[in-house]
Amino acid sequence: RSDSAHEVYPSLFEALTWAHSLWDTWFRLVEPQDRHLDGLRYVRDRCHHELAAAIYPDSAAPGGWRWYGIAHLPPEDVGRGHDREGAKNYSELLEQRPVLETLEIVERHFRSIVPDHEL
């Protein structure tokens, strides 16, 4: 609920990095796969190496932040190819939506597949 990008971006950056790592090493093997996690992986891949912002402040949004539109994100890495499924999931589930909403959905997904005492 901070208005300061200096306070929000590092935490979001770390959350996206952990979500990407978990997706890469374990969650891909779990069925059903979560489309929100795939959308997070996509936005992380688009922004991570550019250190680009994936969100913008919006006082009307729960938590005060929204995901940027896909056109605002840095271009996809040419060497990685086009991730059509990730782009679709980002566009349909995250784009212009409140960041807090997405993180709450992903938290519920994590809790549904990992016992509480392990989180």
C-alpha positions as CSV (number, residue, x, y, z in Angstrom):
1,R,0.0,0.0,0.0
2,S,2.9,2.3,-0.5
3,D,2.9,5.1,-3.0
4,S,6.7,4.9,-3.4
5,A,8.1,2.9,-6.3
6,H,11.4,2.7,-4.3
7,E,9.5,0.8,-1.6
8,V,7.3,-1.4,-3.9
9,Y,9.6,-2.3,-6.8
10,P,12.3,-4.3,-4.8
11,S,9.6,-6.4,-3.1
12,L,7.8,-7.1,-6.3
13,F,11.1,-7.8,-8.1
14,E,11.9,-10.4,-5.5
15,A,8.4,-11.9,-5.6
16,L,8.6,-12.2,-9.4
17,T,12.0,-13.8,-9.2
18,W,11.0,-16.4,-6.6
19,A,7.8,-17.1,-8.6
20,H,9.8,-17.6,-11.7
21,S,12.3,-19.9,-9.9
22,L,9.5,-22.0,-8.4
23,W,7.7,-22.2,-11.7
24,D,11.0,-23.2,-13.5
25,T,12.0,-25.9,-11.0
26,W,8.7,-27.3,-9.6
27,F,5.4,-25.8,-10.5
28,R,5.6,-26.7,-14.2
29,L,5.4,-30.3,-13.1
30,V,2.2,-29.8,-11.1
31,E,-1.2,-30.2,-12.8
32,P,-3.2,-28.1,-13.3
33,Q,-0.8,-25.4,-14.1
34,D,-1.8,-21.9,-13.0
35,R,-2.2,-19.4,-15.7
36,H,-1.5,-16.5,-13.3
37,L,1.9,-18.0,-12.6
38,D,2.6,-18.3,-16.3
39,G,1.6,-14.6,-16.7
40,L,4.0,-13.7,-13.9
41,R,6.8,-15.6,-15.5
42,Y,6.1,-13.8,-18.8
43,V,6.2,-10.3,-17.3
44,R,9.3,-11.3,-15.3
45,D,11.0,-12.4,-18.5
46,R,10.0,-9.2,-20.3
47,C,11.2,-6.9,-17.5
48,H,13.9,-8.6,-15.4
49,H,17.0,-8.1,-17.5
50,E,15.9,-4.6,-18.5
51,L,15.2,-3.7,-14.9
52,A,12.0,-2.2,-16.3
53,A,8.9,-1.4,-14.4
54,A,6.0,-3.9,-14.8
55,I,3.6,-1.9,-12.6
56,Y,2.3,1.7,-12.2
57,P,0.6,3.4,-9.2
58,D,-3.1,3.8,-9.3
59,S,-4.8,4.9,-6.1
60,A,-8.1,3.4,-7.2
61,A,-6.7,-0.1,-7.4
62,P,-6.7,-2.3,-4.3
63,G,-3.1,-2.1,-3.0
64,G,-2.5,1.0,-5.1
65,W,-0.7,-0.6,-8.1
66,R,-1.7,-2.1,-11.5
67,W,0.2,-4.1,-14.1
68,Y,1.2,-2.2,-17.2
69,G,-0.4,-3.0,-20.6
70,I,1.6,-5.5,-22.6
71,A,2.6,-2.8,-25.1
72,H,4.3,-0.8,-22.3
73,L,6.6,-3.7,-21.4
74,P,10.1,-4.0,-23.0
75,P,10.3,-6.0,-26.2
76,E,10.6,-9.8,-25.9
77,D,14.1,-11.2,-26.0
78,V,14.6,-12.2,-29.7
79,G,16.9,-15.1,-28.7
80,R,14.1,-16.7,-26.6
81,G,11.4,-16.6,-29.2
82,H,7.9,-15.4,-28.8
83,D,6.0,-16.8,-25.8
84,R,2.4,-16.8,-27.2
85,E,0.9,-18.6,-24.2
86,G,2.6,-16.4,-21.7
87,A,1.6,-13.3,-23.6
88,K,-2.0,-14.5,-23.7
89,N,-2.1,-15.3,-20.0
90,Y,-0.6,-11.9,-19.1
91,S,-3.0,-10.1,-21.4
92,E,-6.1,-11.9,-20.1
93,L,-5.3,-12.2,-16.4
94,L,-2.8,-9.5,-15.3
95,E,-2.7,-6.6,-17.8
96,Q,-4.3,-3.5,-16.2
97,R,-5.4,-5.6,-13.2
98,P,-4.5,-4.7,-9.6
99,V,-1.1,-6.2,-8.6
100,L,-2.4,-7.2,-5.2
101,E,-5.2,-9.2,-6.8
102,T,-2.7,-11.3,-8.8
103,L,-0.4,-11.8,-5.8
104,E,-3.3,-13.0,-3.7
105,I,-4.4,-15.5,-6.4
106,V,-0.8,-16.8,-6.7
107,E,-0.6,-17.1,-2.9
108,R,-3.7,-19.2,-2.8
109,H,-2.3,-21.4,-5.6
110,F,1.0,-21.9,-3.6
111,R,-1.0,-22.7,-0.4
112,S,-3.2,-25.2,-2.3
113,I,-0.2,-27.3,-3.3
114,V,2.2,-26.9,-0.4
115,P,1.2,-27.6,3.2
116,D,1.0,-24.4,5.4
117,H,3.9,-25.4,7.6
118,E,6.2,-25.5,4.5
119,L,5.5,-21.9,3.3
